[in-house]
Each structure stands twice: as structure tokens, then as C-alpha cells.
Amino acid sequence: MRTRLAERAARFDEITDLIGRPEVAANGRKLSVLLQERGALEPVHALNARVAELEVRRAEAARILSDPSADPEFAELAREDAA
């Protein structure tokens, strides 16, 4: 599932690049199709960014929890994030 999400988010980025090109912007039909596809992919792109952010937070929490010298308050916050 994560791979499919990343692939669709990458397509969003690709379309964003394409619509900035003069040859695409000059082609109203192609631009319209790309803008529709981009609009449909926008929630996927946002979800992918959120999942990536949560993966980073979870990895950071795991790092803190595996460190025996970690501050107890940080460890508690890390436990909450990992839950």
C-alpha cells in the first residue's frame, strides 16, 4: 500500500512539473486533462506527506526509546508517539 501511495504522489509531482512547461501550458486540452488528474491526486499527495512525517516521528521515537540515557520526559513523549 505504501508503495502505491508513493507512486501516486510521485505522479502528482510529475504533473506539477509538466503543467509548468510552456509547451503544456500552451495546449489547453492537455493542460485541462493534467489539471484534472492533478486535482484527483492532491489528497493522495497530502496523505503521502503525512504518512512520511509519521514514519519519521515513529523512527525518532524508537531511537529515543532504545537509548538508555534518554531524558525520562523525552522517553515518555516518545512512548506516546509510538503508541
Number of C-alpha atoms within 10 A of each C-alpha: 6 10 9 10 16 18 15 17 22 16 16 23 15 12 17 14 10 16 19 11 11 9 12 15 14 11 11 11 11 13 19 14 11 18 17 10 14 21 12 12 19 15 13 19 21 12 15 21 15 12 15 14 11 14 12 12 15 17 14 15 21 16 13 20 20 11 10 9 9 13 11 12 9 13 20 15 13 20 15 10 15 15 7
